[in-house]
Amino acid sequence: MNKIFLTTAIVGLFLSSCTRTNDFKPTAEMTGKDIFNAACVECHAAEGDSVMVLNAEMNDVDRIANHVLTGSISMPAFPNIQGESAKILAEYVVENSTFK
């Protein structure tokens, strides 16, 4: 019985992360670094001189901006980071990350 409960709890937590959103809304004067520090650093801590270590396929501003907007299984969506804010955040990530 305990194994069933534990499995159900783990699956529930996993599935709930699919629908998470973060309501952070950047202000017009924020830089990419400001947005990253306010919205992303909680989960994406800097690694040495890099803000992130990413797969080479993520070395694309549009792809990162879309990923921030839509989220993923392990990352919440940020529906309020759009347009210019998404672009400057994504540019900051590309310019300050290591790609493997």
N, CA, C and O atoms as a GROMACS GRO file, in nm:
protein
  400
    1MET      N    1   0.082  -0.119   0.000
    1MET     CA    2   0.000   0.000   0.000
    1MET      C    3   0.087   0.126   0.000
    1MET      O    4   0.057   0.221  -0.073
    2ASN      N    5   0.193   0.129   0.081
    2ASN     CA    6   0.280   0.245   0.087
    2ASN      C    7   0.352   0.271  -0.045
    2ASN      O    8   0.374   0.386  -0.081
    3LYS      N    9   0.387   0.163  -0.117
    3LYS     CA   10   0.454   0.180  -0.246
    3LYS      C   11   0.359   0.245  -0.346
    3LYS      O   12   0.401   0.329  -0.426
    4ILE      N   13   0.234   0.206  -0.342
    4ILE     CA   14   0.135   0.265  -0.433
    4ILE      C   15   0.116   0.412  -0.402
    4ILE      O   16   0.111   0.494  -0.494
    5PHE      N   17   0.107   0.447  -0.275
    5PHE     CA   18   0.092   0.587  -0.236
    5PHE      C   19   0.212   0.668  -0.281
    5PHE      O   20   0.196   0.776  -0.337
    6LEU      N   21   0.332   0.617  -0.256
    6LEU     CA   22   0.454   0.688  -0.293
    6LEU      C   23   0.462   0.708  -0.444
    6LEU      O   24   0.495   0.817  -0.491
    7THR      N   25   0.431   0.604  -0.520
    7THR     CA   26   0.433   0.614  -0.666
    7THR      C   27   0.331   0.717  -0.713
    7THR      O   28   0.362   0.798  -0.801
    8THR      N   29   0.213   0.715  -0.658
    8THR     CA   30   0.109   0.812  -0.694
    8THR      C   31   0.153   0.953  -0.662
    8THR      O   32   0.130   1.045  -0.741
    9ALA      N   33   0.215   0.974  -0.548
    9ALA     CA   34   0.262   1.107  -0.508
    9ALA      C   35   0.370   1.157  -0.602
    9ALA      O   36   0.369   1.274  -0.641
   10ILE      N   37   0.463   1.070  -0.639
   10ILE     CA   38   0.571   1.110  -0.730
   10ILE      C   39   0.515   1.145  -0.867
   10ILE      O   40   0.553   1.247  -0.925
   11VAL      N   41   0.426   1.062  -0.919
   11VAL     CA   42   0.365   1.090  -1.049
   11VAL      C   43   0.286   1.220  -1.043
   11VAL      O   44   0.290   1.299  -1.138
   12GLY      N   45   0.215   1.244  -0.935
   12GLY     CA   46   0.138   1.367  -0.919
   12GLY      C   47   0.228   1.490  -0.920
   12GLY      O   48   0.196   1.591  -0.983
   13LEU      N   49   0.339   1.483  -0.849
   13LEU     CA   50   0.434   1.595  -0.848
   13LEU      C   51   0.493   1.618  -0.986
   13LEU      O   52   0.508   1.733  -1.028
   14PHE      N   53   0.526   1.510  -1.055
   14PHE     CA   54   0.582   1.521  -1.189
   14PHE      C   55   0.482   1.586  -1.283
   14PHE      O   56   0.518   1.676  -1.359
   15LEU      N   57   0.358   1.543  -1.281
   15LEU     CA   58   0.258   1.597  -1.371
   15LEU      C   59   0.220   1.740  -1.335
   15LEU      O   60   0.189   1.820  -1.424
   16SER      N   61   0.223   1.774  -1.208
   16SER     CA   62   0.188   1.911  -1.170
   16SER      C   63   0.293   2.009  -1.219
   16SER      O   64   0.262   2.126  -1.243
   17SER      N   65   0.417   1.964  -1.235
   17SER     CA   66   0.520   2.053  -1.285
   17SER      C   67   0.497   2.087  -1.432
   17SER      O   68   0.550   2.187  -1.481
   18CYS      N   69   0.419   2.007  -1.504
   18CYS     CA   70   0.391   2.033  -1.645
   18CYS      C   71   0.303   2.156  -1.662
   18CYS      O   72   0.307   2.220  -1.767
   19THR      N   73   0.225   2.190  -1.564
   19THR     CA   74   0.130   2.299  -1.578
   19THR      C   75   0.169   2.422  -1.496
   19THR      O   76   0.091   2.517  -1.487
   20ARG      N   77   0.285   2.421  -1.436
   20ARG     CA   78   0.326   2.534  -1.354
   20ARG      C   79   0.353   2.657  -1.439
   20ARG      O   80   0.405   2.647  -1.550
   21THR      N   81   0.319   2.769  -1.386
   21THR     CA   82   0.357   2.895  -1.449
   21THR      C   83   0.412   2.986  -1.340
   21THR      O   84   0.381   2.970  -1.222
   22ASN      N   85   0.492   3.080  -1.381
   22ASN     CA   86   0.547   3.177  -1.290
   22ASN      C   87   0.496   3.312  -1.336
   22ASN      O   88   0.510   3.346  -1.454
   23ASP      N   89   0.438   3.391  -1.247
   23ASP     CA   90   0.375   3.517  -1.288
   23ASP      C   91   0.469   3.638  -1.283
   23ASP      O   92   0.423   3.752  -1.288
   24PHE      N   93   0.600   3.614  -1.272
   24PHE     CA   94   0.696   3.723  -1.274
   24PHE      C   95   0.675   3.808  -1.400
   24PHE      O   96   0.660   3.755  -1.510
   25LYS      N   97   0.675   3.940  -1.382
   25LYS     CA   98   0.660   4.031  -1.495
   25LYS      C   99   0.772   4.134  -1.490
   25LYS      O  100   0.779   4.215  -1.398
   26PRO      N  101   0.860   4.131  -1.590
   26PRO     CA  102   0.970   4.227  -1.590
   26PRO      C  103   0.922   4.368  -1.619
   26PRO      O  104   0.821   4.388  -1.687
   27THR      N  105   0.993   4.465  -1.565
   27THR     CA  106   0.963   4.605  -1.595
   27THR      C  107   1.044   4.647  -1.718
   27THR      O  108   1.141   4.581  -1.754
   28ALA      N  109   1.002   4.756  -1.780
   28ALA     CA  110   1.062   4.801  -1.906
   28ALA      C  111   1.211   4.833  -1.892
   28ALA      O  112   1.286   4.816  -1.988
   29GLU      N  113   1.254   4.879  -1.776
   29GLU     CA  114   1.394   4.919  -1.761
   29GLU      C  115   1.488   4.804  -1.726
   29GLU      O  116   1.608   4.826  -1.716
   30MET      N  117   1.437   4.684  -1.707
   30MET     CA  118   1.521   4.571  -1.667
   30MET      C  119   1.610   4.524  -1.783
   30MET      O  120   1.568   4.520  -1.898
   31THR      N  121   1.733   4.491  -1.748
   31THR     CA  122   1.827   4.433  -1.845
   31THR      C  123   1.807   4.282  -1.847
   31THR      O  124   1.734   4.226  -1.765
   32GLY      N  125   1.873   4.216  -1.941
   32GLY     CA  126   1.869   4.070  -1.945
   32GLY      C  127   1.920   4.009  -1.817
   32GLY      O  128   1.865   3.911  -1.767
   33LYS      N  129   2.027   4.067  -1.764
   33LYS     CA  130   2.084   4.018  -1.638
   33LYS      C  131   1.985   4.038  -1.524
   33LYS      O  132   1.970   3.950  -1.439
   34ASP      N  133   1.917   4.153  -1.521
   34ASP     CA  134   1.818   4.179  -1.417
   34ASP      C  135   1.705   4.075  -1.421
   34ASP      O  136   1.665   4.021  -1.318
   35ILE      N  137   1.656   4.048  -1.541
   35ILE     CA  138   1.547   3.950  -1.557
   35ILE      C  139   1.595   3.813  -1.515
   35ILE      O  140   1.525   3.742  -1.444
   36PHE      N  141   1.714   3.774  -1.559
   36PHE     CA  142   1.770   3.644  -1.522
   36PHE      C  143   1.781   3.631  -1.370
   36PHE      O  144   1.741   3.529  -1.314
   37ASN      N  145   1.834   3.734  -1.305
   37ASN     CA  146   1.851   3.729  -1.159
   37ASN      C  147   1.718   3.726  -1.085
   37ASN      O  148   1.708   3.666  -0.978
   38ALA      N  149   1.616   3.789  -1.141
   38ALA     CA  150   1.485   3.791  -1.075
   38ALA      C  151   1.402   3.666  -1.102
   38ALA      O  152   1.328   3.621  -1.016
   39ALA      N  153   1.415   3.609  -1.221
   39ALA     CA  154   1.325   3.501  -1.261
   39ALA      C  155   1.392   3.365  -1.273
   39ALA      O  156   1.325   3.262  -1.258
   40CYS      N  157   1.520   3.361  -1.300
   40CYS     CA  158   1.583   3.234  -1.338
   40CYS      C  159   1.682   3.178  -1.238
   40CYS      O  160   1.700   3.057  -1.228
   41VAL      N  161   1.748   3.266  -1.162
   41VAL     CA  162   1.859   3.224  -1.078
   41VAL      C  163   1.816   3.128  -0.967
   41VAL      O  164   1.899   3.054  -0.914
   42GLU      N  165   1.691   3.129  -0.932
   42GLU     CA  166   1.642   3.036  -0.829
   42GLU      C  167   1.670   2.890  -0.868
   42GLU      O  168   1.702   2.807  -0.783
   43CYS      N  169   1.658   2.860  -0.996
   43CYS     CA  170   1.681   2.724  -1.045
   43CYS      C  171   1.809   2.710  -1.127
   43CYS      O  172   1.865   2.602  -1.137
   44HIS      N  173   1.854   2.820  -1.185
   44HIS     CA  174   1.971   2.816  -1.273
   44HIS      C  175   2.084   2.897  -1.212
   44HIS      O  176   2.107   3.012  -1.249
   45ALA      N  177   2.155   2.837  -1.118
   45ALA     CA  178   2.268   2.904  -1.053
   45ALA      C  179   2.386   2.907  -1.148
   45ALA      O  180   2.407   2.815  -1.227
   46ALA      N  181   2.464   3.012  -1.140
   46ALA     CA  182   2.582   3.027  -1.225
   46ALA      C  183   2.681   2.914  -1.199
   46ALA      O  184   2.695   2.866  -1.086
   47GLU      N  185   2.748   2.874  -1.305
   47GLU     CA  186   2.853   2.772  -1.295
   47GLU      C  187   2.983   2.835  -1.341
   47GLU      O  188   3.010   2.843  -1.461
   48GLY      N  189   3.062   2.879  -1.247
   48GLY     CA  190   3.186   2.950  -1.283
   48GLY      C  191   3.152   3.084  -1.346
   48GLY      O  192   3.076   3.162  -1.290
   49ASP      N  193   3.210   3.109  -1.462
   49ASP     CA  194   3.185   3.235  -1.532
   49ASP      C  195   3.058   3.228  -1.618
   49ASP      O  196   3.017   3.330  -1.674
   50SER      N  197   2.997   3.112  -1.628
   50SER     CA  198   2.877   3.094  -1.710
   50SER      C  199   2.751   3.103  -1.626
   50SER      O  200   2.748   3.056  -1.512
   51VAL      N  201   2.646   3.165  -1.681
   51VAL     CA  202   2.519   3.166  -1.610
   51VAL      C  203   2.451   3.030  -1.622
   51VAL      O  204   2.376   2.990  -1.534
   52MET      N  205   2.479   2.960  -1.733
   52MET     CA  206   2.421   2.828  -1.754
   52MET      C  207   2.515   2.746  -1.842
   52MET      O  208   2.598   2.801  -1.914
   53VAL      N  209   2.502   2.614  -1.837
   53VAL     CA  210   2.567   2.524  -1.931
   53VAL      C  211   2.453   2.458  -2.007
   53VAL      O  212   2.371   2.387  -1.949
   54LEU      N  213   2.449   2.481  -2.138
   54LEU     CA  214   2.338   2.435  -2.220
   54LEU      C  215   2.384   2.347  -2.335
   54LEU      O  216   2.501   2.351  -2.374
   55ASN      N  217   2.293   2.266  -2.387
   55ASN     CA  218   2.321   2.191  -2.508
   55ASN      C  219   2.341   2.288  -2.623
   55ASN      O  220   2.282   2.396  -2.625
   56ALA      N  221   2.424   2.251  -2.718
   56ALA     CA  222   2.454   2.338  -2.832
   56ALA      C  223   2.329   2.380  -2.908
   56ALA      O  224   2.326   2.489  -2.964
   57GLU      N  225   2.227   2.296  -2.910
   57GLU     CA  226   2.103   2.330  -2.982
   57GLU      C  227   2.030   2.449  -2.920
   57GLU      O  228   1.945   2.510  -2.986
   58MET      N  229   2.061   2.482  -2.796
   58MET     CA  230   1.997   2.596  -2.731
   58MET      C  231   2.073   2.727  -2.756
   58MET      O  232   2.038   2.830  -2.699
   59ASN      N  233   2.174   2.723  -2.839
   59ASN     CA  234   2.251   2.843  -2.870
   59ASN      C  235   2.175   2.925  -2.976
   59ASN      O  236   2.226   2.952  -3.085
   60ASP      N  237   2.055   2.964  -2.940
   60ASP     CA  238   1.964   3.032  -3.031
   60ASP      C  239   1.869   3.121  -2.950
   60ASP      O  240   1.794   3.072  -2.867
   61VAL      N  241   1.873   3.251  -2.976
   61VAL     CA  242   1.794   3.347  -2.899
   61VAL      C  243   1.645   3.316  -2.908
   61VAL      O  244   1.576   3.318  -2.806
   62ASP      N  245   1.595   3.288  -3.028
   62ASP     CA  246   1.451   3.261  -3.044
   62ASP      C  247   1.410   3.134  -2.970
   62ASP      O  248   1.302   3.129  -2.910
   63ARG      N  249   1.494   3.033  -2.974
   63ARG     CA  250   1.462   2.907  -2.906
   63ARG      C  251   1.456   2.926  -2.754
   63ARG      O  252   1.366   2.875  -2.688
   64ILE      N  253   1.551   3.000  -2.700
   64ILE     CA  254   1.551   3.026  -2.556
   64ILE      C  255   1.430   3.110  -2.517
   64ILE      O  256   1.364   3.081  -2.417
   65ALA      N  257   1.400   3.215  -2.594
   65ALA     CA  258   1.285   3.300  -2.564
   65ALA      C  259   1.156   3.217  -2.563
   65ALA      O  260   1.072   3.235  -2.475
   66ASN      N  261   1.141   3.128  -2.659
   66ASN     CA  262   1.022   3.043  -2.665
   66ASN      C  263   1.018   2.946  -2.547
   66ASN      O  264   0.911   2.920  -2.492
   67HIS      N  265   1.133   2.894  -2.508
   67HIS     CA  266   1.140   2.800  -2.396
   67HIS      C  267   1.098   2.870  -2.266
   67HIS      O  268   1.030   2.811  -2.182
   68VAL      N  269   1.140   2.995  -2.249
   68VAL     CA  270   1.102   3.072  -2.131
   68VAL      C  271   0.951   3.094  -2.130
   68VAL      O  272   0.886   3.080  -2.026
   69LEU      N  273   0.895   3.127  -2.244
   69LEU     CA  274   0.752   3.154  -2.254
   69LEU      C  275   0.667   3.030  -2.227
   69LEU      O  276   0.566   3.037  -2.156
   70THR      N  277   0.707   2.916  -2.284
   70THR     CA  278   0.625   2.795  -2.275
   70THR      C  279   0.662   2.702  -2.161
   70THR      O  280   0.578   2.623  -2.116
   71GLY      N  281   0.786   2.709  -2.113
   71GLY     CA  282   0.830   2.619  -2.008
   71GLY      C  283   0.852   2.478  -2.060
   71GLY      O  284   0.853   2.454  -2.181
   72SER      N  285   0.869   2.385  -1.968
   72SER     CA  286   0.890   2.244  -2.001
   72SER      C  287   0.847   2.160  -1.882
   72SER      O  288   0.792   2.212  -1.786
   73ILE      N  289   0.872   2.033  -1.889
   73ILE     CA  290   0.834   1.944  -1.778
   73ILE      C  291   0.903   1.988  -1.649
   73ILE      O  292   0.842   1.984  -1.542
   74SER      N  293   1.028   2.029  -1.659
   74SER     CA  294   1.102   2.064  -1.537
   74SER      C  295   1.112   2.215  -1.513
   74SER      O  296   1.171   2.257  -1.414
   75MET      N  297   1.056   2.296  -1.603
   75MET     CA  298   1.066   2.441  -1.589
   75MET      C  299   0.929   2.504  -1.606
   75MET      O  300   0.856   2.470  -1.699
   76PRO      N  301   0.893   2.596  -1.518
   76PRO     CA  302   0.763   2.662  -1.534
   76PRO      C  303   0.764   2.755  -1.656
   76PRO      O  304   0.869   2.800  -1.700
   77ALA      N  305   0.648   2.782  -1.708
   77ALA     CA  306   0.632   2.880  -1.814
   77ALA      C  307   0.633   3.019  -1.751
   77ALA      O  308   0.587   3.038  -1.639
   78PHE      N  309   0.685   3.115  -1.825
   78PHE     CA  310   0.686   3.254  -1.782
   78PHE      C  311   0.607   3.335  -1.886
   78PHE      O  312   0.667   3.400  -1.972
   79PRO      N  313   0.473   3.331  -1.879
   79PRO     CA  314   0.391   3.394  -1.982
   79PRO      C  315   0.405   3.546  -1.989
   79PRO      O  316   0.365   3.606  -2.088
   80ASN      N  317   0.459   3.609  -1.886
   80ASN     CA  318   0.476   3.754  -1.886
   80ASN      C  319   0.612   3.800  -1.938
   80ASN      O  320   0.637   3.920  -1.947
   81ILE      N  321   0.698   3.705  -1.973
   81ILE     CA  322   0.826   3.743  -2.034
   81ILE      C  323   0.810   3.721  -2.184
   81ILE      O  324   0.828   3.611  -2.235
   82GLN      N  325   0.777   3.829  -2.252
   82GLN     CA  326   0.750   3.824  -2.396
   82GLN      C  327   0.816   3.942  -2.464
   82GLN      O  328   0.868   4.032  -2.398
   83GLY      N  329   0.815   3.942  -2.595
   83GLY     CA  330   0.863   4.055  -2.673
   83GLY      C  331   1.006   4.092  -2.642
   83GLY      O  332   1.094   4.007  -2.638
   84GLU      N  333   1.029   4.222  -2.622
   84GLU     CA  334   1.163   4.273  -2.598
   84GLU      C  335   1.226   4.214  -2.472
   84GLU      O  336   1.346   4.187  -2.470
   85SER      N  337   1.146   4.193  -2.368
   85SER     CA  338   1.200   4.134  -2.244
   85SER      C  339   1.252   3.993  -2.269
   85SER      O  340   1.358   3.958  -2.219
   86ALA      N  341   1.178   3.914  -2.344
   86ALA     CA  342   1.221   3.778  -2.376
   86ALA      C  343   1.348   3.781  -2.460
   86ALA      O  344   1.440   3.700  -2.440
   87LYS      N  345   1.354   3.874  -2.554
   87LYS     CA  346   1.471   3.885  -2.642
   87LYS      C  347   1.596   3.922  -2.563
   87LYS      O  348   1.700   3.859  -2.581
   88ILE      N  349   1.587   4.023  -2.476
   88ILE     CA  350   1.708   4.063  -2.403
   88ILE      C  351   1.749   3.959  -2.300
   88ILE      O  352   1.868   3.944  -2.271
   89LEU      N  353   1.652   3.888  -2.243
   89LEU     CA  354   1.686   3.778  -2.153
   89LEU      C  355   1.759   3.668  -2.230
   89LEU      O  356   1.864   3.621  -2.187
   90ALA      N  357   1.704   3.628  -2.343
   90ALA     CA  358   1.764   3.521  -2.423
   90ALA      C  359   1.903   3.562  -2.473
   90ALA      O  360   1.994   3.479  -2.475
   91GLU      N  361   1.919   3.686  -2.514
   91GLU     CA  362   2.051   3.734  -2.557
   91GLU      C  363   2.151   3.727  -2.442
   91GLU      O  364   2.266   3.688  -2.462
   92TYR      N  365   2.108   3.765  -2.323
   92TYR     CA  366   2.195   3.757  -2.205
   92TYR      C  367   2.237   3.612  -2.180
   92TYR      O  368   2.354   3.585  -2.153
   93VAL      N  369   2.142   3.520  -2.189
   93VAL     CA  370   2.173   3.378  -2.166
   93VAL      C  371   2.272   3.328  -2.270
   93VAL      O  372   2.371   3.264  -2.235
   94VAL      N  373   2.248   3.357  -2.398
   94VAL     CA  374   2.338   3.312  -2.504
   94VAL      C  375   2.479   3.370  -2.485
   94VAL      O  376   2.578   3.299  -2.498
   95GLU      N  377   2.486   3.497  -2.454
   95GLU     CA  378   2.617   3.565  -2.441
   95GLU      C  379   2.694   3.522  -2.316
   95GLU      O  380   2.816   3.536  -2.312
   96ASN      N  381   2.625   3.468  -2.216
   96ASN     CA  382   2.690   3.439  -2.089
   96ASN      C  383   2.683   3.292  -2.048
   96ASN      O  384   2.705   3.260  -1.931
   97SER      N  385   2.654   3.204  -2.142
   97SER     CA  386   2.646   3.061  -2.113
   97SER      C  387   2.757   2.985  -2.185
   97SER      O  388   2.819   3.035  -2.279
   98THR      N  389   2.780   2.865  -2.138
   98THR     CA  390   2.870   2.772  -2.203
   98THR      C  391   2.782   2.670  -2.275
   98THR      O  392   2.683   2.623  -2.220
   99PHE      N  393   2.820   2.637  -2.397
   99PHE     CA  394   2.743   2.540  -2.475
   99PHE      C  395   2.829   2.417  -2.499
   99PHE      O  396   2.946   2.425  -2.536
  100LYS      N  397   2.766   2.302  -2.475
  100LYS     CA  398   2.842   2.175  -2.493
  100LYS      C  399   2.788   2.098  -2.610
  100LYS      O  400   2.837   1.990  -2.641
   0.00000   0.00000   0.00000
